[in-house]
């Protein structure tokens, strides 16, 4: 193992393993590159919808698991970049109030995804 001594301004010295530091830096850079996943797709919620359910990322997007509500009508409709398409008309979006959440947006709900 390659070891290196680091001397602080205070005069203290520590011995470090340079392989561990290189691995840690690689891991941090890799994680930064992996998130967030952003697509060129947006989800559009119609101005006719008073409320729109949102769901946490670790639950099934069903009524019982509602995390909160968006209010498209209040803003003349809303649109969000799709961060991830989970399939079955379920998408991940980022909101200012709730953070990253799931949303159900099939054509039958009035939402459009393009």
C-alpha positions as CSV (number, residue, x, y, z in Angstrom):
1,X,0.0,0.0,0.0
2,X,1.2,3.5,-0.8
3,X,1.2,5.6,2.4
4,X,1.7,9.3,2.6
5,X,2.2,11.6,5.6
6,X,0.2,14.8,5.8
7,X,1.4,17.6,8.1
8,X,-1.2,20.2,9.3
9,X,-0.5,23.8,10.1
10,X,-0.9,22.9,13.8
11,X,2.1,20.6,13.5
12,X,0.1,17.4,13.7
13,X,0.9,14.6,11.3
14,X,-1.2,11.7,10.0
15,X,-0.4,8.8,7.8
16,X,-2.9,8.1,5.0
17,X,-3.4,5.3,2.4
18,X,-3.4,7.0,-1.0
19,X,-5.4,4.1,-2.6
20,X,-8.3,4.7,-0.2
21,X,-8.4,8.4,-1.0
22,X,-8.3,7.7,-4.8
23,X,-11.1,5.2,-4.5
24,X,-13.2,7.7,-2.4
25,X,-12.7,10.5,-4.9
26,X,-13.6,8.2,-7.8
27,X,-16.8,7.1,-5.9
28,X,-17.8,10.7,-5.2
29,X,-17.3,11.7,-8.8
30,X,-19.3,8.7,-10.1
31,X,-22.2,9.5,-7.8
32,X,-22.2,13.1,-8.9
33,X,-22.4,12.1,-12.5
34,X,-25.2,9.6,-11.9
35,X,-27.8,12.0,-10.4
36,X,-30.1,13.4,-11.4
37,X,-31.2,11.6,-14.5
38,X,-32.9,14.2,-16.7
39,X,-34.7,13.4,-19.9
40,X,-35.8,15.9,-22.6
41,X,-39.4,15.0,-21.8
42,X,-41.8,17.2,-19.8
43,X,-45.1,16.4,-18.1
44,X,-47.8,19.0,-18.5
45,X,-50.6,19.2,-16.0
46,X,-53.8,21.0,-17.3
47,X,-55.1,24.2,-15.9
48,X,-58.5,22.5,-15.5
49,X,-57.1,20.2,-12.7
50,X,-57.6,21.8,-9.2
51,X,-55.3,19.2,-7.5
52,X,-52.9,16.5,-8.6
53,X,-51.6,13.8,-6.3
54,X,-47.9,13.2,-5.8
55,X,-46.2,10.2,-4.2
56,X,-42.9,9.5,-2.4
57,X,-40.3,7.6,-4.3
58,X,-40.4,4.5,-2.1
59,X,-44.1,3.8,-2.4
60,X,-46.6,2.6,-5.0
61,X,-48.4,5.6,-6.6
62,X,-51.9,4.8,-5.2
63,X,-54.3,7.1,-3.4
64,X,-53.5,5.7,0.0
65,X,-49.8,6.7,-0.5
66,X,-50.4,10.3,-1.4
67,X,-47.6,12.6,-0.2
68,X,-49.3,15.8,-1.1
69,X,-51.0,17.8,-3.9
70,X,-49.9,20.0,-6.7
71,X,-52.4,22.8,-7.7
72,X,-52.2,23.2,-11.5
73,X,-55.4,25.4,-11.7
74,X,-53.9,28.0,-9.4
75,X,-51.0,28.5,-11.8
76,X,-52.8,28.1,-15.1
77,X,-51.4,24.6,-15.5
78,X,-48.0,23.3,-14.5
79,X,-45.1,21.6,-16.3
80,X,-42.1,19.7,-15.0
81,X,-39.1,18.0,-16.6
82,X,-39.3,14.2,-16.3
83,X,-36.3,13.0,-14.3
84,X,-37.2,9.4,-14.8
85,X,-39.8,7.4,-16.5
86,X,-40.9,4.6,-14.2
87,X,-43.2,3.0,-16.7
88,X,-47.0,2.6,-16.6
89,X,-47.5,6.4,-16.9
90,X,-45.6,7.1,-13.7
91,X,-42.8,9.7,-13.8
92,X,-40.4,11.2,-11.3
93,X,-40.3,15.0,-11.1
94,X,-38.7,17.6,-8.9
95,X,-40.9,20.1,-7.1
96,X,-39.9,23.1,-4.9
97,X,-42.1,22.2,-2.0
98,X,-42.0,18.4,-1.9
99,X,-38.6,17.6,-3.6
100,X,-38.3,14.6,-5.9
101,X,-41.6,12.7,-6.2
102,X,-43.6,10.4,-8.4
103,X,-46.6,11.5,-10.4
104,X,-49.2,9.5,-12.3
105,X,-49.8,11.2,-15.7
106,X,-51.7,9.1,-18.2
107,X,-53.6,10.6,-21.1
108,X,-56.9,9.7,-19.5
109,X,-56.1,12.1,-16.6
110,X,-55.7,15.1,-18.9
111,X,-51.9,15.3,-18.5
112,X,-49.7,15.2,-21.5
113,X,-46.1,14.0,-21.7
114,X,-43.9,15.1,-24.6
